């Protein structure tokens, strides 16, 4: 059967006519540092959902990276994130845009096609990052309940604009079930437990 829907709406990549290849998908965690997150509306929810997504990506041995905005002044990432993300996958930056050379190099070397973006702030670093990734021709998923701004109004404007640019808006549970795809998947019990932990 000829497919009518663009591949950008699928988190996994096509393999043998099934959207099951997870090797070309990246989770990018942008600047989830306590000094920033505690000033965000729904900052804790963003970190909680990011942790859930990271656990799922690690369970499936999928790609993930993180950035930190000026850690000298703003401090490191949330300790809970640092427990899950290896140091060589965390990059400091001064630019608001997280599509820095280290991230772009990783994307090119791993031949990444799809990027899920989470973090803060939605109308600053997330906005500029997603715009750059789209401009690179990547398929970008913006995980709405794992993104925060100083106010929800600021975030809403950014999400609306990025959606118009071509980013696909999703939420944490949508991502979890889309990655697993099948209740018979050997990792689905793990995914199911993650979902239960959010409810």
C-alpha positions as CSV (number, residue, x, y, z in Angstrom):
1,X,0.0,0.0,0.0
2,X,1.3,3.4,-0.9
3,X,1.8,5.6,2.1
4,X,0.1,9.0,2.1
5,X,1.4,10.6,5.3
6,X,4.8,12.2,5.5
7,X,7.5,10.4,7.4
8,X,8.0,13.4,9.6
9,X,4.9,12.3,11.6
10,X,6.6,9.1,12.7
11,X,9.2,9.1,15.5
12,X,10.8,5.8,14.3
13,X,12.2,5.6,10.8
14,X,10.9,3.3,8.0
15,X,12.5,-0.1,7.8
16,X,11.1,-3.0,5.7
17,X,7.9,-0.9,5.3
18,X,7.5,-0.6,9.1
19,X,8.3,2.5,11.1
20,X,10.5,0.6,13.6
21,X,14.1,1.8,13.0
22,X,15.0,3.9,16.1
23,X,18.7,4.5,15.3
24,X,18.1,7.7,13.3
25,X,16.2,9.4,16.2
26,X,17.8,11.8,18.7
27,X,16.5,13.2,22.0
28,X,18.0,16.7,22.6
29,X,17.7,18.0,26.1
30,X,18.2,21.8,26.2
31,X,19.4,23.6,29.3
32,X,17.5,22.0,32.1
33,X,19.5,23.6,34.8
34,X,17.9,24.2,38.3
35,X,18.7,27.9,38.3
36,X,16.7,28.3,35.1
37,X,14.0,25.6,35.7
38,X,12.9,27.0,39.1
39,X,11.9,30.2,37.4
40,X,9.9,28.5,34.7
41,X,6.1,27.9,34.8
42,X,5.8,24.1,35.0
43,X,9.6,23.7,35.2
44,X,9.4,20.6,37.4
45,X,7.0,19.0,35.1
46,X,9.4,19.6,32.2
47,X,12.2,17.9,34.1
48,X,10.0,15.0,35.2
49,X,8.9,14.3,31.6
50,X,12.4,14.7,30.3
51,X,13.6,12.1,32.8
52,X,10.8,9.7,31.6
53,X,11.8,10.2,28.0
54,X,15.5,9.7,28.8
55,X,14.7,6.4,30.6
56,X,12.8,5.2,27.5
57,X,15.6,6.2,25.1
58,X,18.1,4.4,27.2
59,X,15.9,1.3,27.4
60,X,15.9,1.2,23.6
61,X,19.5,2.2,23.3
62,X,18.5,5.3,21.3
63,X,20.5,8.5,20.9
64,X,20.4,11.4,23.3
65,X,22.4,14.5,24.0
66,X,22.1,17.5,26.4
67,X,23.3,21.1,26.4
68,X,23.9,23.5,29.3
69,X,23.6,27.3,28.9
70,X,26.7,29.0,30.5
71,X,27.1,26.5,33.3
72,X,29.8,28.7,34.9
73,X,27.1,31.1,35.9
74,X,23.9,29.1,35.7
75,X,25.2,25.8,37.1
76,X,25.0,22.3,35.8
77,X,22.0,20.3,34.7
78,X,19.5,18.9,37.2
79,X,21.2,16.2,39.3
80,X,18.6,13.7,38.3
81,X,19.5,14.3,34.6
82,X,23.2,14.0,35.3
83,X,22.6,10.6,36.8
84,X,21.3,9.4,33.4
85,X,23.3,11.4,30.9
86,X,27.0,10.6,30.4
87,X,29.4,13.6,30.6
88,X,30.6,13.1,27.0
89,X,27.0,13.7,25.9
90,X,26.6,17.1,27.6
91,X,27.9,20.2,25.9
92,X,28.3,23.7,27.4
93,X,27.2,26.6,25.2
94,X,26.9,30.4,25.2
95,X,24.6,30.6,22.2
96,X,20.9,30.3,22.8
97,X,20.6,28.0,19.8
98,X,21.5,24.4,20.9
99,X,22.4,23.4,17.4
100,X,26.0,24.0,18.2
101,X,28.9,22.4,16.3
102,X,29.2,19.4,18.8
103,X,25.5,18.6,18.3
104,X,25.6,19.1,14.6
105,X,28.6,16.8,14.3
106,X,26.8,14.1,16.2
107,X,23.8,14.4,14.0
108,X,25.9,14.2,10.9
109,X,28.1,11.3,12.1
110,X,25.1,9.2,13.3
111,X,23.0,10.2,10.2
112,X,20.2,11.4,12.5
113,X,17.0,12.2,10.6
114,X,14.6,12.9,13.5
115,X,15.1,15.1,16.6
116,X,12.9,15.3,19.7
117,X,13.5,18.6,21.5
118,X,12.8,19.2,25.2
119,X,14.0,21.8,27.7
120,X,13.9,25.6,28.3
121,X,13.1,28.3,27.5
122,X,10.5,27.5,24.9
123,X,10.5,31.0,23.4
124,X,14.3,31.4,23.5
125,X,16.7,28.4,23.3
126,X,14.0,25.9,22.2
127,X,12.7,28.3,19.6
128,X,16.1,29.0,18.0
129,X,17.2,25.4,18.2
130,X,14.1,23.9,16.5
131,X,14.3,26.6,13.8
132,X,17.9,25.7,13.1
133,X,17.2,21.9,13.0
134,X,14.3,22.4,10.6
135,X,16.5,24.6,8.4
136,X,19.0,21.7,8.3
137,X,16.2,19.5,6.8
138,X,15.7,17.4,9.9
139,X,12.3,16.2,11.1
140,X,11.7,17.8,14.5
141,X,9.3,16.8,17.2
142,X,8.6,19.4,19.9
143,X,7.5,17.6,23.2
144,X,5.0,20.1,24.5
145,X,4.8,18.9,28.1
146,X,8.6,18.7,28.3
147,X,9.2,22.3,27.3
148,X,8.8,25.3,29.6
149,X,9.1,29.1,29.6
150,X,8.8,31.8,32.2
151,X,5.1,31.8,31.4
152,X,2.9,29.5,29.5
153,X,1.9,32.4,27.2
154,X,5.5,32.8,26.1
155,X,5.8,29.1,25.4
156,X,2.4,29.0,23.5
157,X,3.5,31.6,21.1
158,X,6.8,29.8,20.4
159,X,5.1,26.5,19.9
160,X,2.6,28.0,17.5
161,X,5.3,29.6,15.4
162,X,7.4,26.4,15.3
163,X,4.4,24.4,14.3
164,X,3.9,26.7,11.4
165,X,7.5,26.2,10.4
166,X,7.0,22.4,10.3
167,X,7.8,21.1,13.8
168,X,5.5,18.3,14.9
169,X,4.0,18.9,18.4
170,X,3.7,15.9,20.6
171,X,3.6,15.0,24.3
172,X,5.5,12.6,26.4
173,X,3.0,9.7,26.3
174,X,2.6,10.0,22.6
175,X,6.4,9.6,22.2
176,X,6.5,6.6,24.6
177,X,3.8,4.7,22.8
178,X,5.1,5.6,19.3
179,X,8.5,4.3,20.1
180,X,7.2,1.0,21.5
181,X,4.6,0.6,18.7
182,X,3.4,-2.9,19.9
183,X,2.2,-4.2,23.2
184,X,4.1,-7.3,22.4
185,X,7.4,-5.4,22.2
186,X,9.9,-6.9,24.7
187,X,10.4,-3.4,26.3
188,X,6.7,-2.5,26.5
189,X,6.3,-3.4,30.2
190,X,9.1,-0.9,31.0
191,X,7.3,1.7,28.9
192,X,4.0,0.9,30.5
193,X,5.5,1.4,33.9
194,X,6.9,4.8,32.8
195,X,3.4,5.8,31.7
196,X,1.9,4.7,35.0
197,X,4.5,6.8,36.9
198,X,3.3,9.9,35.1
199,X,-0.4,9.4,35.9
